[in-house]
Amino acid sequence: MRLYVGNLSFDTTERDLEDRFATVGQVESVKVIRDQFSGRSRGFAFVEMANDEQGRAACQAFDQQEFQGRRLTVNEARPQEPRSGGGGGDFGTRRGSGGGNRGPRREPRW
C-alpha cells in the first residue's frame, strides 16, 4: 500500500521515515519529494508498505501524530491526476495581438 505523508519538516530524510514506519511493518520504499532546482524537501513524501494491512496500521499509528516538531498527515495515496501538457499563457510576449496594456488595437477586427 502506498501512503502519502504530508506536513513533514523540511529536514526529514528518507531514512528518518523508513525508521519510523518500520515500527509498524515492512517498508518497501520511501521517496521524499524535493524541489527540482534547490533540492530542498517540499514537505511531503510517499511511503510504500509491504501490504494493505501494514499500510492501514501505519495510517492509524501516525496520522495526526507529531514527528520532528510537525503534526503529520498520513493517508492512502491517490493516483496522480493527469495533467494537461499545454504550455500555459503567452505572458504578453506575442506581438500584434492587441491584448494587454498596449493601448487600442491598431487594425480593425472583421
C-alpha angles and dihedrals in degrees: 000000000000115000132198113221114193140179092041124167110256087239095058114119133201088252092055091054094042091053092047098047093042088071089074102034150322113318113214098184144344126204121182107200112233136190107261094223105039099026089225119141115262090214100258140078144181121238121190116206123200095249144357094263092057090044092055090047090053091049091052094044100046110024109113091001122129118253123172091346096310132098106238128223110212124177142134110293116245121219113269113264113242112255127214113247093218120136097233124232129337092247091221094296100119114099124224096014093121091223132119124034097319097112130253123343112271100211126050119255114231 
